[in-house]
């Protein structure tokens, strides 16, 4: 992972937008954006010069999720996420010998 921006490129910055994160509103210089640990993450140096990674969804680096924008807090769960939860519960119940 390179820590220097490509020559001739502008410095890219992002702001933490997660409402419960202690760095809410703080701006950082992006080192790299990549998919790691199963999700998009932004890497940057904190005030102690430590390389830190946050989920990109917790920042303004990526566009807001359309479902979250439309739901405006009125719906906590997506239909497909609830369906997946039901399927996982069914699998667990089958392992226990129960039928749902």
N, C-alpha and C positions, 0 to 999 in steps of 0.2 A: 504494500500500500504506500503510495507516494504521499508525502505530506506537503508538497509544494504544488501550487496551482500550475497548470501548463503555462509556458512562457507566452506572454502577450494576452493572457486571459484576465478578465476583471475578477476581483475578489468577490466571492459570493457570500452573502450573509443571510441568516435566518433568525427568527424570533420564536421563543418557546411560547406556545399558545395553550397548553394543557391547563385547565382551570385549577387543578390541585397541585401542580408542580411548583416547588419552591423557586424555580427560576422563571416563573410566569412573567412574560413581558421582556425578559432579558434577551439581548441580541448577541449572537456569536458568529465567528467567521467559520465557514464550512471548510473542512479538510477534505472530506469525501462523502459521497452518498452512495450506499450500496445495500444489497439485500444480504443480511446475515441473521442468524438465529431465527430464520423463518419469517422475517419481516423487513421492510425497508427501514434503514436507519441512517441518521446523519452523525458523522464523526466530527468532533471539534475539540479544541483545547479549552479547558476551564481556566479560572483565574489562578490556579496553582500549576498551570502548564501541564496538566494531566490530560491524556487523550481520553475523551468521553464519548459514549454513543447514546443516542436517544432514538426512540421510534420516530420516524419522520412524520407520522400522523400527529404527533404531539407538538408539531411546529408549523409555521407558515410556509415551509419549504415545499410542501405538496398541497394540491388543491383540497379544499374541504370535501369530505364524503357527502355525495348528494343526498343520501338517505338521512344523514344527520341534519343537514340543512333543511330539508323538507319537513322532517318530523318535528323540528324545533322543540325537542324535549317532551313531546306528547307521546312518543312511543319509545320504550326502553329497549325493545328487541325487534330484530328483523324477522319476518316470517321464515326465511330460510334458516336462520340461526336456531329458531325454536324447533323447526322440523329436525334439524341435525341433533339437537338435544334429545328429542323424543326417540330418535333412532339409537342414540348411545344408551339411553335408559333401557330400551328394549333389549339391546345386546347384553347389558349387565344383568337384566332379569333372566334372560335365557341361560346365562352362565350359572345363575343361582337356582335354576330349575323352575322359576316362576314364569307364567305367561301373562303378558300384558295385552 
